[in-house]
Amino acid sequence: ETKHCTDVKPNKHKQSKKDTHPHSKQNNQRGRDRHKIEEEKMSAGIAGGEGSLVSPRSLPKPDSSSAHTASQYTAFCSLILRGNHSSSSPVTPSPPSSSAPSCSFSPRSPSSSAAAPPHLKELRRMILLDGLPSKHAKVQVLRQQVWKILLGIRELNASRYIGLVQLGPSAHHYHICQDSFRTFGGATVDEKALQRVMNAFFHAAGHNIHSYVQGLNLFAGMFLYVMPELDAFHCFERFVSFHCPRYASGADGMSGVHDATKLADSLLRILDPDLYQHLMEHDMRDMRLMWSFSYLLSFNTFSKPLNEAVILWDFLLAFGVHMNVVCTVARIILLREELMDTKKPFQDFIAHTGAPPLDARRVITLTLQLYPLIPAPLLQAITDHTHIPIEPSLLSDEN
């Protein structure tokens, strides 16, 4: 009845000498370049995923000058899944043994979690430096394992999911159907699977969610795009209930998104006041807190191409979904030259229909550069906003 996450076995094929020979000139140069890049990234101090604060400064130095291979990733996945982690790990315990569906929405401060175990830190570091090996034939299988580990999924309870699906349409089925057919253009994920996952989620959530929340279809759709239906359900439930509960719960169900728009507005004003002033003087003047709404509501899943959004999610799941606020501001700053040359910045470049293609690695790189420039009080508010309401005083000009 309970399906354990299966270890992905490391690739036993040896690498060529060209890539691994310690005396290779090409390899040595790559090592020097990667060491320089790592030092720049390590100096940024990224807030950690799994609800904890994890800085790249605390992560171990690389022991190889070559890019991380799929076999290295799968080896770390296997180590973590075999239970080689400390008892202080913030990873979720196994699903409840009770047959009654349950879904906890207890707020949890991101800064209150214990430090991540060494293997999880190493996995995060590998994602930060290299990203998942996109050219590997089984990168999607690897990504399924990595995402489940980063979200804290240890087991998949098939009987529980089947029981929830057998309950049929939820009270929010009509709204689910209204959104499911247009998720990612309607041709990327199975619409019926998306409806099953979302109806099962609402059955499990019970009274913890008062109304249907726009954007949930994009979260569920992203997991279905990456993994099978059973895995997607568990990851979707965990993502919403543990990592960003204020994006789906509360009186209006969108308190986290509204706080995120305020944080993004303040952050852009601090990091690039000239650009911010230009935007406010033109077609964004009357929508000060709405320019970032679609980016933040969807965690950038509306962006095209979708494969780039997946790469951005690798980063967000590794270092905290609250980092989407900084990534969103980074996306705007990357368009600085174009935005400064137009009197219709929102219509031409920022609105959903006008947004240019997402380049995830560029966004992540600039996010790392912007991170140490964020004032501490504002950074704490960004870190906590997925779980805790922000203090209005943190959005003043001084912060």
C-alpha positions as CSV (number, residue, x, y, z in Angstrom):
1,E,0.0,0.0,0.0
2,T,2.9,2.3,0.7
3,K,5.3,2.9,-2.2
4,H,8.8,3.8,-1.1
5,C,10.8,6.3,-3.2
6,T,13.1,4.0,-5.1
7,D,16.8,4.8,-5.2
8,V,18.2,5.8,-8.5
9,K,21.3,3.7,-9.0
10,P,24.4,5.5,-9.9
11,N,25.7,5.2,-13.5
12,K,28.5,2.6,-13.5
13,H,30.0,3.8,-16.8
14,K,33.4,5.4,-16.3
15,Q,34.0,8.9,-17.5
16,S,36.6,9.4,-20.3
17,K,40.1,10.4,-19.4
18,K,39.6,13.6,-21.3
19,D,37.1,14.7,-18.6
20,T,38.8,13.3,-15.5
21,H,42.5,13.1,-16.0
22,P,44.1,15.3,-13.3
23,H,46.8,16.6,-15.6
24,S,44.5,17.7,-18.4
25,K,45.1,21.3,-19.2
26,Q,41.5,21.8,-20.1
27,N,40.4,20.2,-16.9
28,N,42.8,22.4,-14.8
29,Q,41.5,25.6,-16.5
30,R,37.9,24.5,-15.9
31,G,38.8,23.9,-12.3
32,R,40.2,27.4,-11.9
33,D,37.2,28.9,-13.6
34,R,34.7,26.9,-11.5
35,H,36.6,27.8,-8.3
36,K,36.3,31.5,-9.1
37,I,32.6,31.1,-10.0
38,E,32.0,29.2,-6.8
39,E,33.7,31.8,-4.6
40,E,31.4,34.5,-6.2
41,K,28.3,32.4,-5.6
42,M,29.3,31.4,-2.1
43,S,29.7,35.0,-1.1
44,A,26.1,35.6,-1.7
45,G,24.6,33.7,1.2
46,I,21.4,32.1,0.0
47,A,18.5,31.3,2.4
48,G,17.9,27.6,2.4
49,G,15.0,25.5,1.3
50,E,13.1,23.0,3.5
51,G,12.0,25.9,5.6
52,S,15.5,26.5,7.0
53,L,18.1,29.2,6.5
54,V,21.1,27.6,4.7
55,S,23.9,29.6,3.4
56,P,26.2,28.5,0.6
57,R,29.1,29.7,2.7
58,S,28.5,26.7,5.0
59,L,28.4,24.2,2.2
60,P,31.5,22.1,1.5
61,K,34.0,23.1,-1.2
62,P,33.9,21.0,-4.4
63,D,36.3,18.1,-4.5
64,S,36.3,17.9,-8.3
65,S,37.1,20.4,-11.0
66,S,34.6,18.8,-13.4
67,A,30.9,19.5,-13.6
68,H,28.8,17.2,-11.5
69,T,27.5,14.2,-13.4
70,A,24.1,12.5,-13.2
71,S,25.8,9.6,-11.4
72,Q,27.0,12.0,-8.7
73,Y,23.5,13.4,-8.3
74,T,22.0,9.9,-8.1
75,A,24.6,8.8,-5.6
76,F,23.6,11.7,-3.3
77,C,19.9,10.9,-3.8
78,S,20.6,7.3,-2.8
79,L,22.5,8.3,0.3
80,I,19.8,10.6,1.5
81,L,16.9,8.1,0.7
82,R,18.7,5.3,2.6
83,G,18.5,7.4,5.7
84,N,22.0,8.8,6.0
85,H,20.8,12.0,7.7
86,S,20.8,13.3,11.2
87,S,17.7,13.2,13.3
88,S,17.6,17.0,13.2
89,S,16.7,17.0,9.5
90,P,13.6,19.0,8.8
91,V,12.4,16.4,6.3
92,T,8.8,15.3,6.8
93,P,8.1,12.0,8.4
94,S,6.3,9.2,6.6
95,P,2.6,9.8,5.7
96,P,0.2,9.1,8.5
97,S,-0.8,5.5,8.9
98,S,-4.4,6.5,9.6
99,S,-6.8,5.9,6.7
100,A,-8.5,9.2,7.2
101,P,-7.2,11.8,4.8
102,S,-5.3,14.6,6.4
103,C,-3.4,17.7,5.4
104,S,-1.7,20.0,7.9
105,F,-1.6,23.8,7.3
106,S,0.1,24.8,10.6
107,P,2.2,27.9,10.0
108,R,5.9,27.3,10.4
109,S,8.5,30.0,10.5
110,P,11.3,29.3,7.9
111,S,13.9,30.5,10.4
112,S,12.9,28.0,13.0
113,S,14.0,24.8,11.3
114,A,17.1,22.8,12.2
115,A,20.1,22.8,9.9
116,A,20.0,20.5,6.9
117,P,22.0,17.2,7.0
118,P,25.4,17.2,5.1
119,H,24.2,15.2,2.1
120,L,21.3,17.5,1.5
121,K,23.6,20.5,1.8
122,E,25.8,18.9,-0.8
123,L,22.9,18.3,-3.1
124,R,21.9,22.0,-2.9
125,R,25.4,23.1,-3.6
126,M,25.5,20.9,-6.7
127,I,22.3,22.4,-7.9
128,L,23.6,25.9,-7.2
129,L,26.9,25.4,-9.1
130,D,25.8,23.3,-12.1
131,G,22.1,22.7,-12.1
132,L,20.8,19.3,-13.1
133,P,22.6,17.7,-16.1
134,S,20.1,18.8,-18.8
135,K,21.8,16.7,-21.5
136,H,21.5,13.4,-19.6
137,A,19.0,11.0,-21.1
138,K,17.2,10.4,-17.8
139,V,17.4,13.9,-16.4
140,Q,13.6,13.9,-15.8
141,V,13.8,10.8,-13.7
142,L,16.7,12.3,-11.8
143,R,14.7,15.5,-11.3
144,Q,11.8,13.5,-9.8
145,Q,14.1,12.1,-7.2
146,V,15.8,15.5,-6.4
147,W,12.5,17.4,-6.1
148,K,11.0,14.8,-3.8
149,I,14.1,14.9,-1.6
150,L,14.1,18.7,-1.5
151,L,10.4,18.8,-0.6
152,G,10.9,16.2,2.1
153,I,9.0,13.3,0.5
154,R,10.1,10.0,1.8
155,E,7.2,7.7,0.9
156,L,4.3,7.7,-1.5
157,N,1.0,6.4,0.0
158,A,-0.8,5.0,-3.0
159,S,-3.8,3.7,-1.1
160,R,-4.4,7.1,0.5
161,Y,-4.3,8.8,-2.9
162,I,-6.6,6.2,-4.5
163,G,-9.1,6.7,-1.6
164,L,-9.1,10.5,-2.1
165,V,-9.6,10.1,-5.8
166,Q,-12.5,7.7,-5.2
167,L,-14.3,10.5,-3.2
168,G,-15.0,12.1,-6.6
169,P,-15.3,15.8,-7.4
170,S,-14.5,18.2,-4.5
171,A,-16.5,21.3,-3.6
172,H,-14.1,23.2,-5.8
173,H,-14.4,21.0,-8.9
174,Y,-16.1,23.6,-11.0
175,H,-13.2,26.1,-10.5
176,I,-10.7,23.3,-11.0
177,C,-12.2,22.5,-14.4
178,Q,-12.2,26.2,-15.3
179,D,-8.5,26.4,-14.8
180,S,-7.3,22.9,-15.8
181,F,-8.0,23.1,-19.5
182,R,-5.8,26.2,-19.9
183,T,-2.9,25.2,-17.7
184,F,0.3,25.7,-19.7
185,G,-1.8,26.2,-22.9
186,G,-3.7,22.9,-22.3
187,A,-1.3,20.6,-24.2
188,T,1.5,20.0,-21.7
189,V,-0.1,18.0,-18.9
190,D,-3.0,15.5,-18.8
191,E,-6.0,17.5,-17.9
192,K,-7.9,14.6,-16.3
193,A,-4.8,13.8,-14.1
194,L,-4.6,17.4,-13.1
195,Q,-8.2,17.4,-12.1
196,R,-7.7,14.2,-10.0
197,V,-4.7,15.6,-8.3
198,M,-6.4,18.9,-7.4
199,N,-9.7,17.3,-6.3
200,A,-7.8,14.9,-4.1
201,F,-5.8,17.8,-2.6
202,F,-9.0,19.6,-1.6
203,H,-10.5,16.5,-0.1
204,A,-7.4,16.1,2.0
205,A,-7.2,19.7,3.0
206,G,-10.8,19.8,4.2
207,H,-11.6,23.0,6.0
208,N,-8.1,24.3,6.0
209,I,-8.7,25.9,2.6
210,H,-11.8,28.2,2.5
211,S,-11.9,28.8,-1.2
212,Y,-10.3,27.9,-4.5
213,V,-7.2,29.8,-5.1
214,Q,-6.0,31.0,-8.5
215,G,-2.7,29.6,-9.4
216,L,-2.9,26.2,-7.7
217,N,-3.4,24.6,-11.1
218,L,0.0,25.8,-12.1
219,F,1.7,24.3,-9.1
220,A,0.0,20.9,-9.6
221,G,0.6,21.2,-13.3
222,M,4.3,21.8,-12.8
223,F,4.7,18.6,-10.7
224,L,2.7,16.6,-13.3
225,Y,5.0,18.0,-16.0
226,V,8.0,16.6,-14.2
227,M,6.7,13.3,-12.6
228,P,4.0,10.7,-12.5
229,E,0.6,11.4,-11.0
230,L,1.0,9.7,-7.6
231,D,4.4,11.5,-7.1
232,A,2.9,14.8,-8.3
233,F,0.0,14.6,-5.8
234,H,2.4,14.1,-2.8
235,C,4.7,16.9,-4.0
236,F,1.9,19.3,-4.7
237,E,0.3,18.7,-1.3
238,R,3.7,19.1,0.5
239,F,4.6,22.2,-1.5
240,V,1.4,24.0,-0.7
241,S,0.9,22.9,2.9
242,F,4.5,23.1,4.1
243,H,6.5,25.4,1.9
244,C,4.0,28.2,1.0
245,P,0.8,27.8,3.1
246,R,-0.1,31.5,2.9
247,Y,-0.4,31.1,-0.9
248,A,-3.4,28.9,-0.4
249,S,-4.9,29.3,3.0
250,G,-6.4,32.2,5.0
251,A,-9.6,34.1,4.6
252,D,-9.0,35.1,1.0
253,G,-6.4,32.4,0.3
254,M,-4.0,34.8,-1.3
255,S,-2.5,36.7,1.7
256,G,1.0,35.3,0.9
257,V,0.8,36.5,-2.7
258,H,-0.3,40.0,-1.7
259,D,2.5,40.3,0.8
260,A,4.9,39.1,-1.9
261,T,3.9,41.9,-4.2
262,K,4.6,44.5,-1.5
263,L,8.0,42.9,-0.8
264,A,8.9,42.8,-4.5
265,D,7.9,46.5,-4.9
266,S,10.0,47.5,-1.9
267,L,12.9,45.4,-3.1
268,L,13.0,46.9,-6.6
269,R,12.7,50.4,-5.1
270,I,15.8,49.7,-3.0
271,L,17.9,47.8,-5.5
272,D,17.3,49.9,-8.5
273,P,15.6,53.2,-7.5
274,D,16.1,54.8,-11.0
275,L,14.4,52.0,-12.8
276,Y,11.6,51.9,-10.1
277,Q,11.0,55.6,-10.5
278,H,10.8,55.3,-14.3
279,L,8.3,52.5,-14.0
280,M,6.2,54.5,-11.6
281,E,6.2,57.5,-13.9
282,H,4.7,55.6,-16.8
283,D,2.1,52.8,-17.2
284,M,2.8,51.1,-13.9
285,R,1.9,54.2,-11.8
286,D,-1.6,53.0,-11.1
287,M,-0.7,49.4,-10.5
288,R,2.2,49.8,-8.1
289,L,1.6,46.5,-6.3
290,M,0.4,44.6,-9.3
291,W,3.3,44.5,-11.7
292,S,4.8,41.4,-10.1
293,F,1.5,39.7,-9.3
294,S,1.5,37.1,-12.1
295,Y,5.1,36.2,-11.6
296,L,4.6,35.7,-7.8
297,L,1.2,34.0,-8.0
298,S,2.5,31.4,-10.4
299,F,6.1,31.1,-9.0
300,N,7.1,32.0,-12.6
301,T,5.4,28.9,-14.0
302,F,3.5,31.0,-16.6
303,S,6.9,31.8,-18.2
304,K,8.0,30.3,-21.5
305,P,9.7,28.1,-22.3
306,L,8.4,25.9,-19.5
307,N,11.7,23.9,-19.4
308,E,13.3,27.1,-18.2
309,A,10.7,27.5,-15.4
310,V,11.6,24.0,-14.4
311,I,15.2,24.9,-14.0
312,L,14.2,27.9,-11.9
313,W,12.1,25.6,-9.7
314,D,15.2,23.4,-9.2
315,F,16.7,26.5,-7.5
316,L,13.6,27.5,-5.6
317,L,13.0,24.1,-4.1
318,A,16.7,23.8,-3.2
319,F,17.0,27.2,-1.5
320,G,13.5,28.2,-0.5
321,V,10.4,29.1,-2.4
322,H,10.4,32.6,-0.8
323,M,13.4,33.3,-3.1
324,N,10.8,33.7,-5.9
325,V,10.4,37.3,-4.7
326,V,14.1,38.0,-5.4
327,C,14.1,36.0,-8.6
328,T,11.1,38.1,-9.8
329,V,12.9,41.4,-9.1
330,A,16.0,40.0,-10.9
331,R,13.9,39.3,-14.0
332,I,12.8,42.9,-14.1
333,I,16.3,44.3,-13.6
334,L,17.5,42.1,-16.4
335,L,15.2,44.0,-18.7
336,R,16.4,47.4,-17.4
337,E,17.7,48.7,-20.7
338,E,14.5,47.8,-22.6
339,L,12.3,49.2,-19.8
340,M,14.1,52.5,-19.6
341,D,13.7,53.0,-23.3
342,T,9.9,52.7,-23.3
343,K,7.0,54.7,-21.9
344,K,4.9,51.5,-21.7
345,P,7.1,49.2,-19.7
346,F,4.4,47.1,-18.3
347,Q,2.5,46.6,-21.5
348,D,5.6,46.0,-23.6
349,F,7.7,43.8,-21.4
350,I,6.3,43.0,-18.0
351,A,2.7,41.9,-18.6
352,H,2.1,38.2,-19.2
353,T,1.7,38.6,-22.9
354,G,4.7,40.9,-23.3
355,A,7.2,39.1,-21.1
356,P,10.3,37.9,-23.0
357,P,11.4,34.2,-22.8
358,L,12.8,33.2,-19.4
359,D,16.5,32.5,-19.1
360,A,16.6,30.7,-15.7
361,R,20.4,30.6,-15.3
362,R,20.7,34.4,-15.9
363,V,17.9,35.0,-13.4
364,I,19.6,32.8,-10.8
365,T,23.0,34.4,-11.3
366,L,21.6,37.9,-10.8
367,T,19.6,36.7,-7.8
368,L,22.8,35.6,-6.2
369,Q,24.4,39.0,-6.9
370,L,21.3,40.9,-5.5
371,Y,20.9,38.8,-2.4
372,P,23.7,40.3,-0.2
373,L,22.4,43.8,-1.1
374,I,19.0,43.2,0.6
375,P,18.7,44.9,4.0
376,A,18.4,42.4,6.8
377,P,14.8,43.3,8.0
378,L,13.5,43.1,4.5
379,L,15.3,39.9,3.8
380,Q,13.8,38.4,7.0
381,A,10.3,39.4,5.8
382,I,10.9,37.8,2.4
383,T,12.1,34.6,4.1
384,D,9.1,34.4,6.4
385,H,6.3,35.8,4.2
386,T,5.2,32.3,3.0
387,H,4.3,31.4,6.6
388,I,4.0,34.6,8.6
389,P,2.3,38.0,7.8
390,I,4.8,40.8,7.2
391,E,5.1,43.8,9.4
392,P,4.0,47.0,7.6
393,S,7.0,48.9,9.1
394,L,9.4,46.6,7.1
395,L,8.2,48.1,3.9
396,S,9.2,51.7,4.8
397,D,11.8,53.5,2.7
398,E,14.4,52.9,5.3
399,N,14.3,49.2,4.8
